Amino acid sequence: MFKRAEERLARALKEAGLPAPACNPDGKKAGSFIVAVDGKPLLSLTGLKRPFKPLRETDLDDLAARLVRAAQ
């Protein structure tokens, strides 16, 4: 789940000509999904337990669009 979300965000940003965001920039933390750009956390989901409902409910396409708009 985490890897797919990371790949999906990276692919959307690459298509817009932007660098991929850093996902979990401080290293792997069990149950955490943190997206950072230029060292600034933009999405922080921590304490996730299976089935990772908050991550599944996050609209990754909308998040990618917001990242693209913020970079322009």
C-alpha atoms as an extended CHARMM CRD file, in Angstrom:
* protein
*
        72  EXT
         1         1  MET       CA              0.0000000000        0.0000000000        0.0000000000  PROA      1               0.0000000000
         2         2  PHE       CA              2.6910000000        2.4940000000        0.9800000000  PROA      2               0.0000000000
         3         3  LYS       CA              4.9270000000        1.7290000000       -2.0020000000  PROA      3               0.0000000000
         4         4  ARG       CA              2.0250000000        2.0210000000       -4.4520000000  PROA      4               0.0000000000
         5         5  ALA       CA              1.0170000000        5.3850000000       -2.9860000000  PROA      5               0.0000000000
         6         6  GLU       CA              4.5940000000        6.6260000000       -3.2170000000  PROA      6               0.0000000000
         7         7  GLU       CA              4.9410000000        5.4570000000       -6.8330000000  PROA      7               0.0000000000
         8         8  ARG       CA              1.6230000000        7.0270000000       -7.7880000000  PROA      8               0.0000000000
         9         9  LEU       CA              2.6450000000       10.4220000000       -6.3960000000  PROA      9               0.0000000000
        10        10  ALA       CA              6.0870000000       10.2330000000       -7.9870000000  PROA      10              0.0000000000
        11        11  ARG       CA              4.5930000000        9.3450000000      -11.3890000000  PROA      11              0.0000000000
        12        12  ALA       CA              2.1120000000       12.2440000000      -11.2800000000  PROA      12              0.0000000000
        13        13  LEU       CA              4.8150000000       14.7410000000      -10.3490000000  PROA      13              0.0000000000
        14        14  LYS       CA              7.2380000000       13.3940000000      -12.9600000000  PROA      14              0.0000000000
        15        15  GLU       CA              4.5800000000       13.9310000000      -15.6390000000  PROA      15              0.0000000000
        16        16  ALA       CA              4.3670000000       17.5670000000      -14.5000000000  PROA      16              0.0000000000
        17        17  GLY       CA              8.1570000000       17.9130000000      -14.7350000000  PROA      17              0.0000000000
        18        18  LEU       CA              8.7050000000       18.0860000000      -10.9770000000  PROA      18              0.0000000000
        19        19  PRO       CA             11.0360000000       16.0150000000       -8.8190000000  PROA      19              0.0000000000
        20        20  ALA       CA              9.5330000000       13.1450000000       -6.8760000000  PROA      20              0.0000000000
        21        21  PRO       CA              8.5680000000       13.9340000000       -3.2980000000  PROA      21              0.0000000000
        22        22  ALA       CA             10.4120000000       12.3450000000       -0.3990000000  PROA      22              0.0000000000
        23        23  CYS       CA              8.1950000000        9.7570000000        1.2280000000  PROA      23              0.0000000000
        24        24  ASN       CA              9.1410000000        8.9190000000        4.8090000000  PROA      24              0.0000000000
        25        25  PRO       CA             12.2520000000       11.1330000000        4.5650000000  PROA      25              0.0000000000
        26        26  ASP       CA             13.4810000000       10.2040000000        8.0550000000  PROA      26              0.0000000000
        27        27  GLY       CA             13.5270000000        6.5300000000        7.2020000000  PROA      27              0.0000000000
        28        28  LYS       CA             10.9810000000        3.7880000000        7.4510000000  PROA      28              0.0000000000
        29        29  LYS       CA              8.6750000000        4.0790000000       10.4050000000  PROA      29              0.0000000000
        30        30  ALA       CA              6.0920000000        1.3850000000       10.9360000000  PROA      30              0.0000000000
        31        31  GLY       CA              2.6110000000        2.7180000000       10.2450000000  PROA      31              0.0000000000
        32        32  SER       CA              3.7490000000        6.0990000000        8.9210000000  PROA      32              0.0000000000
        33        33  PHE       CA              3.3590000000        7.7470000000        5.5370000000  PROA      33              0.0000000000
        34        34  ILE       CA              4.9490000000       11.1810000000        5.3620000000  PROA      34              0.0000000000
        35        35  VAL       CA              5.3160000000       13.1580000000        2.1370000000  PROA      35              0.0000000000
        36        36  ALA       CA              7.8330000000       15.9930000000        2.1180000000  PROA      36              0.0000000000
        37        37  VAL       CA              9.0020000000       18.4000000000       -0.5660000000  PROA      37              0.0000000000
        38        38  ASP       CA             12.1270000000       20.4480000000        0.0610000000  PROA      38              0.0000000000
        39        39  GLY       CA             12.1750000000       19.1390000000        3.6230000000  PROA      39              0.0000000000
        40        40  LYS       CA              8.6870000000       20.4800000000        4.3900000000  PROA      40              0.0000000000
        41        41  PRO       CA              6.1340000000       17.8160000000        5.3300000000  PROA      41              0.0000000000
        42        42  LEU       CA              2.9700000000       18.1940000000        3.2550000000  PROA      42              0.0000000000
        43        43  LEU       CA              1.1510000000       15.0660000000        4.3640000000  PROA      43              0.0000000000
        44        44  SER       CA              1.7500000000       13.2380000000        7.6050000000  PROA      44              0.0000000000
        45        45  LEU       CA             -0.1890000000       10.0890000000        8.3830000000  PROA      45              0.0000000000
        46        46  THR       CA              1.2110000000        8.3920000000       11.4680000000  PROA      46              0.0000000000
        47        47  GLY       CA              0.0610000000        5.5940000000       13.7110000000  PROA      47              0.0000000000
        48        48  LEU       CA             -1.5440000000        3.7540000000       10.8070000000  PROA      48              0.0000000000
        49        49  LYS       CA             -2.7510000000        0.2480000000       11.4610000000  PROA      49              0.0000000000
        50        50  ARG       CA             -4.0370000000       -2.2780000000        8.9910000000  PROA      50              0.0000000000
        51        51  PRO       CA             -6.0070000000       -1.8190000000        6.7610000000  PROA      51              0.0000000000
        52        52  PHE       CA             -4.4710000000        1.7010000000        6.5970000000  PROA      52              0.0000000000
        53        53  LYS       CA             -7.8600000000        3.3690000000        6.1520000000  PROA      53              0.0000000000
        54        54  PRO       CA             -6.5940000000        6.9990000000        6.3320000000  PROA      54              0.0000000000
        55        55  LEU       CA             -4.0850000000        6.3100000000        3.5520000000  PROA      55              0.0000000000
        56        56  ARG       CA             -6.6800000000        4.5270000000        1.4370000000  PROA      56              0.0000000000
        57        57  GLU       CA             -9.0730000000        7.4680000000        1.8840000000  PROA      57              0.0000000000
        58        58  THR       CA             -6.4560000000       10.0370000000        0.8540000000  PROA      58              0.0000000000
        59        59  ASP       CA             -7.0750000000       11.2910000000       -2.6800000000  PROA      59              0.0000000000
        60        60  LEU       CA             -3.5620000000       10.9240000000       -4.0830000000  PROA      60              0.0000000000
        61        61  ASP       CA             -4.5220000000       12.5470000000       -7.3980000000  PROA      61              0.0000000000
        62        62  ASP       CA             -5.7480000000       15.6290000000       -5.5390000000  PROA      62              0.0000000000
        63        63  LEU       CA             -2.5920000000       15.6630000000       -3.4230000000  PROA      63              0.0000000000
        64        64  ALA       CA             -0.4340000000       15.4740000000       -6.5510000000  PROA      64              0.0000000000
        65        65  ALA       CA             -2.4050000000       18.3200000000       -8.1470000000  PROA      65              0.0000000000
        66        66  ARG       CA             -1.9210000000       20.4520000000       -5.0300000000  PROA      66              0.0000000000
        67        67  LEU       CA              1.8270000000       19.7420000000       -5.0990000000  PROA      67              0.0000000000
        68        68  VAL       CA              2.0050000000       20.7790000000       -8.7550000000  PROA      68              0.0000000000
        69        69  ARG       CA              0.0940000000       24.0170000000       -8.0630000000  PROA      69              0.0000000000
        70        70  ALA       CA              2.3190000000       24.7930000000       -5.0700000000  PROA      70              0.0000000000
        71        71  ALA       CA              5.4610000000       24.3290000000       -7.1590000000  PROA      71              0.0000000000
        72        72  GLN       CA              4.3410000000       26.7760000000       -9.8550000000  PROA      72              0.0000000000
